[in-house]
Amino acid sequence: MLACLAMFSTRLLPPLLLALLLAACPTADDDDGQRDDDDSAEAPTQGTLAISFRIDEDWAAAMDEPALGPFRASIFLTDEVSGVGPDDGAQELESVFVQEVDLTGSDLSSPILYVTGELNAGWVTVLGFLDSDSNSVEPHRPDEGDPVTLPNDNAFEVIGGEETPVEVLFDFLNL
């Protein structure tokens, strides 16, 4: 039996030694001596929106002036917006101003004209108007005939770590 145990030990000894040596080897560390752990890296929590514009064909046809002018808007958390606009106490995340949006082309859309600052990941709503007669003064509000955005058609998801292209839709004319 002692001979059997000795034979078993010599066969088992090299793999055990190898396992012990491997366990004693250093792991992949950062320059700061901390162990790399891809699972512990936090996902990005902020992203941006790259905004282009489009107007509904029927509303563009109903306009008295061309769909051209400055654009003004506010960005809100979608949870703080109802079908009629921002809720009382809703916090503006960003104010948007684009000097000129031209939707007079055949496709009634624009290229990307504005990139937001960093926004927290999640759903936001862009509420604004195209000042088609360029007559808005402080406080900036749309007047009769200006194309406006509606909340339900202008909610977008900000994706952490990304610049997400979105198209703001003017789907109503202010009364």
BELRAMO-V232260 format. One record per backbone hydrogen bond with DSSP energy under -1.0 kcal/mol. NH is the residue of the N-H (numbers start at 1). CO is the residue of the C=O. E is the energy in kcal/mol with one decimal. If there is no record, write none. Layout:
nh;co;e
NH;CO;E
NH;CO;E
//
This chain:
nh;co;e
5;1;-2.4
6;2;-2.1
7;3;-2.1
8;4;-2.3
9;5;-2.2
10;6;-1.8
11;7;-1.6
12;8;-1.8
13;9;-2.2
16;12;-2.0
17;13;-2.6
18;14;-2.4
19;15;-2.4
20;16;-2.4
21;17;-2.6
22;18;-2.6
23;19;-2.1
24;20;-1.3
30;34;-2.7
33;30;-2.0
36;28;-2.0
40;37;-1.8
47;119;-2.4
48;162;-2.4
50;164;-2.5
51;114;-3.6
52;166;-2.3
54;168;-2.0
55;108;-2.1
56;170;-2.4
60;56;-2.4
61;57;-1.9
62;58;-1.2
68;66;-2.1
69;101;-1.8
71;98;-2.5
72;129;-2.1
73;96;-2.1
74;127;-2.3
75;94;-2.4
76;125;-2.4
78;123;-1.9
80;77;-2.0
81;78;-1.8
82;85;-2.9
85;82;-1.3
87;80;-3.2
90;87;-2.2
93;75;-3.6
96;73;-2.9
98;71;-2.3
101;69;-2.9
103;67;-3.1
108;105;-1.4
110;53;-2.4
113;51;-2.9
114;51;-1.4
116;49;-2.5
119;47;-3.0
121;45;-3.0
122;158;-1.9
124;156;-2.9
125;76;-3.0
126;154;-2.4
127;74;-2.6
129;72;-2.4
130;147;-2.5
131;70;-3.0
132;130;-2.0
134;131;-1.8
145;174;-2.8
146;143;-2.1
148;172;-2.7
149;128;-2.3
153;150;-1.0
154;151;-1.3
156;124;-3.2
158;122;-3.5
161;46;-3.9
162;159;-2.0
164;48;-2.8
166;50;-2.7
168;52;-2.9
170;54;-2.7
171;148;-1.1
174;146;-3.1
//
